[in-house]
């Protein structure tokens, strides 16, 4: 059904609405040149017969409004385009009514509106990109910081596809050799030795294990880091969250214990992107609501990537002693919680009085969420603690890793079974069945084997025009 859509010529706005230097209308399909010919005029009409990519200045003609809009046409007249079909982009002033009028003219001359992700879907269906690279296009669009963009670009460039395709191709060749031998079993002709089979299966399994290790920490559709704010009541946690969120996300009050529930807020600050969780102040109480708050905070701490312990600069000596004691307990407990990272900061530094308020002995980072003092140093500290040591080796997008989890596991199990069958000397029919399962599982990852449901699930997340 999806292949039938390739005969249509599609058009859509390729740039978002809003102020910009230019807007783009994108077209693709067999009738691209004919559609554009009905609305675009240039002094030199040779672009209509071009056999190579061409870019030409001209005007878009809107007959209903009697408008001639200066525009630039970039045309890929053959199948050597991103979509694998004749493709074009009309660039003009980024005025939404003019862009929509131009798009309407495209429809009037035979194009139809593109569906979400249909341009990239055509690139996939026409063999210009595989499924992993198609997903990476969305990863580039959605990237919120440098690391996300680097991973998406690596996947788009084939950093994930190449090793998987090479493994699958070798397994296909091995499968062909094994099945060829089935036709000559009575003649005792061996197309591939059991030693060669074991060597090639072992090499394929080793590569897949490496890929699984690379992607294990990305095996989730939500790879955002989680940072928990904790400390005594009225330690400035909510004020700090509001400052980093640039909005009044949390209720702030000088009365201790205002926060009873935890609050999660997506933070995009100083090039960092993480979920910040504001928890209830640490206190010992038999009150049901207080006990519930403490339980929630502990649950959040168990699954966080970083715990930021907030010590108030205006704490009294008695509060400081309790603060130090609780932090030591947290450090001990963190060993049970997969050794979570903990960093101590001193909040409310603008309210510090050296004669009344002793600071922690180790003199950690001091800051003020009110004045902004120390926030630049906090950004440096968080950047160092939130960036994984293996970040530079990541090549998987989180959404891709989540989709491929079961297929990678299935391929690995099939190869393990094939290795066992080969070592036991089982019949080649059993070895062939295991190899076919591994090949099919890898095909689901790269897209050599596809289903409409899978494509709908992936491309429905794209915006129109991509």
Secondary structure, DSSP 8 states (H G I E B T S, - for coil): -GGGGGGS-EEEE-S-SSS-S-EEEEEESTTHHHHHHTTEE-S-GGGGG-SS-EEEEEEEEEGGGTEEEEEEEEEE-SS-SSSSS-EEEEEE---HHHHHHHHHHHHHTT-EE--TTHHHHHHHHTTSS-HHHHHHHHHHHH--SHHHHHHHHHHHTTTTHHHHHHHHHHHHHHHHHHHHHHTTGGGT--SS-HHHHHHHHHHHHHHHHHHHHHHGGG-SS---EEEEEEEBTTSSHHHHHHHHHTS--S---SSTT---S-EEEEEEETTEEEEEEE---B-----HHHHHHHHHHHHHHHT-SEEEEEEETT--HHHHHHHHHHHHHHHHHHHHTT--EEEEEEE-GGG--TTT----TT--EE--TTT-TTHHHHHHHHHHHHS-TTGGG----HHHHHHHHHHHHHHHHHHHHHHHHHHHT--HHHHHHHHHHHHHHHHHHHTSS--HHHHHHHHTTS-TT-
